[in-house]
Amino acid sequence: MCPQDANAESLTFDSNTKKTVYLIRHAESEENRRIAAFSRSFQSLRRFTLPKSSDILSSTELLNVPAQVDSNVSEIGANQISHMGEKLRKEKFVESSGINLVVHSPLLRARQTSEGMLGCMTGSSSDDEEIKASTVSRVIQTDLLLEKTPAEWTPMYYNGFIKRIRNFEAWLGEQPEETIALVGHSQFFKAMLGVEFKFDNCEVWKVDFEETTTIPGTLSDDASKDNQSTGNEPPSQSCKDTTSSLPSCWSNLEKLHACEVKSSPKTL
């Protein structure tokens, strides 16, 4: 079965329906592990001490850029998925939360996390069968949920990243399901919610979503020009509520579960 793409969906849109959304960041990936090793190595050099040889070796693996973009979960990441999957199964999280739509990023680390923690994953390009929890109606994979691409990290292209987030929010509002789980990436969730922190690996958060107005697809021309001239990232809250730190379409952000299996430390 080929993975489904959110762009191909065409469903009835009820703009006044509030949705409950569960956000799950993927487990630690090999990329996360290598970046942590690089951070530790850099700190050692700043202190005029030799880094561990294992950290140096892991750091050099970052030179293979394509391997970072779509990396598998690390050994620690696999343990995180196992731990959190068992925890959520014991409390019947998917069933008791009423989740009827699971949406995940197409990257391996998100697919592996969705399967291990929620028992849901779309079929692969090799026509593997879809994996779906018994109470879930649909499982969808979409490129809209991808982590920042290398180009989107640059100020010149950041506007495109925000446009992709706005497009995802518009698509989310069109879905008929009212309780949805998203398995994705820390930078995406951070920018989408307009928060100053990143979710830790395998954390589970709950947030309300209600889009009652048209979500802008791009920043204004003036904001785009300002961003290109100053090199600063534009604000991610295009629908900012003056009474909340979240964009107006998001509310009541709450952390439900933290993973007890800690990710690779970035500090010595």
C-alpha positions as CSV (number, residue, x, y, z in Angstrom):
1,M,0.0,0.0,0.0
2,C,1.5,3.4,-1.0
3,P,1.7,6.0,1.7
4,Q,-1.2,8.5,1.7
5,D,-0.4,12.2,1.2
6,A,-2.5,14.8,3.0
7,N,-2.5,16.9,-0.1
8,A,-4.6,14.3,-1.9
9,E,-7.4,14.5,0.7
10,S,-10.6,16.3,-0.1
11,L,-13.0,16.3,2.9
12,T,-15.8,18.4,4.4
13,F,-14.5,21.4,6.4
14,D,-16.3,22.5,9.6
15,S,-14.5,25.6,10.6
16,N,-16.3,25.9,13.9
17,T,-15.3,22.4,15.3
18,K,-12.7,22.3,18.0
19,K,-10.2,19.4,17.7
20,T,-8.2,17.7,20.4
21,V,-4.7,17.2,19.1
22,Y,-2.0,15.0,20.6
23,L,1.6,15.9,19.6
24,I,4.4,13.4,19.8
25,R,8.0,14.1,18.9
26,H,9.9,11.1,17.4
27,A,12.3,9.1,19.4
28,E,16.0,9.9,19.4
29,S,17.4,9.5,15.9
30,E,21.0,8.7,14.7
31,E,21.1,12.4,13.7
32,N,20.2,13.5,17.2
33,R,22.9,11.2,18.6
34,R,25.6,12.5,16.3
35,I,24.7,16.2,17.0
36,A,24.9,15.4,20.8
37,A,28.3,13.9,20.3
38,F,29.4,16.9,18.3
39,S,28.2,19.3,21.0
40,R,30.2,17.3,23.6
41,S,33.3,17.3,21.4
42,F,33.1,21.1,20.9
43,Q,32.8,21.7,24.7
44,S,35.9,19.5,25.3
45,L,37.9,21.5,22.8
46,R,36.8,24.8,24.4
47,R,38.1,23.5,27.7
48,F,41.4,22.5,26.0
49,T,40.7,18.8,26.7
50,L,40.6,15.9,24.2
51,P,37.1,14.7,23.2
52,K,36.3,11.1,23.5
53,S,37.2,9.2,20.4
54,S,33.7,7.8,20.1
55,D,32.3,11.4,20.1
56,I,34.8,12.4,17.4
57,L,33.8,9.4,15.3
58,S,30.1,10.2,15.7
59,S,30.7,13.8,14.9
60,T,32.4,13.0,11.6
61,E,29.3,11.1,10.5
62,L,27.5,14.4,10.3
63,L,29.5,15.1,7.1
64,N,27.1,12.7,5.4
65,V,24.3,15.2,5.2
66,P,21.7,12.9,3.4
67,A,22.1,10.4,6.2
68,Q,21.0,13.0,8.7
69,V,17.9,14.1,6.8
70,D,16.2,10.6,7.0
71,S,18.0,8.7,9.7
72,N,16.7,5.7,11.7
73,V,16.2,5.9,15.4
74,S,19.3,5.3,17.5
75,E,19.7,2.5,20.0
76,I,18.5,4.9,22.7
77,G,15.6,5.9,20.5
78,A,14.5,2.3,20.1
79,N,14.5,1.9,23.9
80,Q,12.5,5.1,24.2
81,I,9.9,3.8,21.8
82,S,9.7,0.4,23.6
83,H,9.4,2.1,27.0
84,M,6.7,4.7,25.9
85,G,4.9,2.1,23.7
86,E,4.5,-0.2,26.7
87,K,3.4,2.7,28.9
88,L,0.7,3.9,26.5
89,R,-0.6,0.4,25.8
90,K,-1.0,-0.3,29.6
91,E,-3.2,2.8,30.0
92,K,-4.9,2.2,26.6
93,F,-3.9,5.6,25.6
94,V,-5.2,5.5,22.0
95,E,-8.5,4.0,22.9
96,S,-9.2,6.1,26.1
97,S,-8.1,9.3,24.3
98,G,-10.5,8.6,21.5
99,I,-7.9,9.1,18.8
100,N,-9.4,8.3,15.4
101,L,-6.9,9.9,13.1
102,V,-3.1,9.4,13.2
103,V,-0.9,11.6,11.0
104,H,2.9,11.1,10.8
105,S,5.9,12.6,9.0
106,P,7.3,10.4,6.2
107,L,10.7,10.3,7.7
108,L,11.8,7.0,9.2
109,R,12.2,8.2,12.8
110,A,8.6,9.5,12.8
111,R,7.2,6.3,11.1
112,Q,9.1,4.1,13.6
113,T,7.8,6.2,16.6
114,S,4.2,6.2,15.3
115,E,4.3,2.4,14.9
116,G,5.9,1.7,18.3
117,M,4.0,4.2,20.4
118,L,0.5,4.3,18.7
119,G,0.5,1.0,16.8
120,C,-0.2,3.0,13.6
121,M,1.9,3.5,10.4
122,T,1.0,3.9,6.7
123,G,2.2,1.2,4.3
124,S,5.6,1.8,2.8
125,S,6.4,2.4,-0.9
126,S,7.1,-1.4,-1.3
127,D,3.3,-2.0,-0.8
128,D,3.6,-3.2,2.8
129,E,0.3,-3.3,4.7
130,E,-0.9,-0.4,6.7
131,I,-0.6,-0.8,10.5
132,K,-3.5,0.6,12.4
133,A,-4.9,0.4,15.9
134,S,-8.4,-1.1,16.1
135,T,-10.0,2.2,17.2
136,V,-8.3,4.4,14.7
137,S,-10.2,5.2,11.5
138,R,-7.4,6.5,9.4
139,V,-3.6,6.7,9.3
140,I,-2.1,9.4,7.0
141,Q,1.5,10.3,6.1
142,T,2.2,13.8,4.8
143,D,5.2,15.8,3.6
144,L,3.6,18.9,5.2
145,L,4.8,17.5,8.6
146,L,8.5,17.2,7.6
147,E,11.2,18.6,9.8
148,K,12.8,21.8,8.5
149,T,14.6,21.1,5.3
150,P,18.3,22.3,5.0
151,A,17.2,25.3,2.9
152,E,14.4,26.2,5.4
153,W,17.0,26.8,8.1
154,T,18.2,29.9,6.2
155,P,16.4,33.2,6.7
156,M,15.8,33.6,3.0
157,Y,13.7,30.5,2.9
158,Y,12.1,30.6,6.3
159,N,9.0,32.1,4.9
160,G,8.5,28.9,3.0
161,F,8.7,26.9,6.2
162,I,6.0,29.1,7.8
163,K,3.8,28.8,4.7
164,R,4.1,25.0,4.9
165,I,3.0,25.1,8.6
166,R,0.0,27.4,7.7
167,N,-0.9,24.9,4.9
168,F,-0.8,22.1,7.3
169,E,-3.0,23.9,9.8
170,A,-5.5,24.6,7.0
171,W,-5.5,20.9,6.0
172,L,-5.9,19.9,9.7
173,G,-9.0,22.0,10.0
174,E,-10.5,20.3,7.0
175,Q,-10.4,16.8,8.5
176,P,-13.6,15.3,9.8
177,E,-12.0,13.7,12.8
178,E,-12.1,15.6,16.1
179,T,-9.4,13.8,18.0
180,I,-6.0,13.5,16.2
181,A,-2.5,12.4,17.0
182,L,0.5,14.0,15.1
183,V,3.9,12.3,15.2
184,G,6.5,14.7,13.9
185,H,9.5,16.9,14.6
186,S,10.6,19.3,17.3
187,Q,11.3,22.3,15.1
188,F,8.0,22.0,13.3
189,F,6.0,21.8,16.5
190,K,8.0,24.7,18.0
191,A,7.3,27.0,15.1
192,M,3.7,25.9,14.7
193,L,2.9,26.6,18.3
194,G,5.2,29.7,18.6
195,V,6.8,28.4,21.8
196,E,10.4,29.0,22.9
197,F,11.3,25.4,23.6
198,K,11.5,22.1,21.8
199,F,9.7,18.9,22.8
200,D,12.0,16.1,24.1
201,N,12.1,12.8,22.3
202,C,8.9,10.7,22.7
203,E,7.1,13.3,24.8
204,V,3.3,13.4,24.5
205,W,1.6,16.8,24.5
206,K,-2.1,17.7,24.3
207,V,-3.4,20.9,22.7
208,D,-6.7,22.2,21.4
209,F,-7.0,23.4,17.8
210,E,-9.8,25.6,16.4
211,E,-9.4,27.5,13.2
212,T,-12.4,29.8,12.6
213,T,-10.7,32.2,10.1
214,T,-8.6,31.8,7.0
215,I,-5.1,30.9,7.8
216,P,-2.6,33.0,5.8
217,G,-0.5,31.0,3.4
218,T,2.4,33.4,3.5
219,L,3.7,36.3,5.4
220,S,3.0,39.8,4.2
221,D,5.3,41.2,1.6
222,D,6.6,43.8,4.1
223,A,7.4,41.1,6.7
224,S,9.1,39.0,4.1
225,K,11.2,42.0,3.0
226,D,12.1,42.8,6.6
227,N,13.1,39.2,7.2
228,Q,15.4,39.2,4.1
229,S,17.0,42.5,5.0
230,T,17.6,41.8,8.7
231,G,18.3,38.1,8.6
232,N,16.0,37.5,11.5
233,E,13.3,34.8,11.5
234,P,9.8,36.1,11.2
235,P,7.3,35.4,13.9
236,S,5.6,32.0,13.5
237,Q,2.3,33.2,15.0
238,S,0.4,34.6,12.0
239,C,-2.9,34.3,14.0
240,K,-1.5,35.6,17.2
241,D,-3.8,36.0,20.2
242,T,-2.9,39.0,22.4
243,T,-4.0,37.1,25.5
244,S,-2.0,34.0,24.9
245,S,1.5,32.9,24.1
246,L,0.1,30.5,21.5
247,P,-1.3,31.4,18.1
248,S,-5.1,31.9,18.4
249,C,-5.9,28.6,16.6
250,W,-4.0,26.7,19.3
251,S,-4.9,26.7,23.1
252,N,-4.5,24.8,26.3
253,L,-1.1,23.2,25.6
254,E,-0.4,20.5,28.2
255,K,2.4,17.9,28.6
256,L,0.9,14.5,29.3
257,H,3.9,12.1,29.3
258,A,7.7,12.5,29.5
259,C,10.0,9.7,28.4
260,E,12.0,8.3,31.3
261,V,14.7,7.0,28.9
262,K,16.8,10.1,28.4
263,S,18.3,11.1,25.1
264,S,22.0,11.4,24.5
265,P,23.4,14.3,26.6
266,K,24.7,17.4,24.7
267,T,26.7,18.6,27.7
268,L,29.6,17.0,29.4
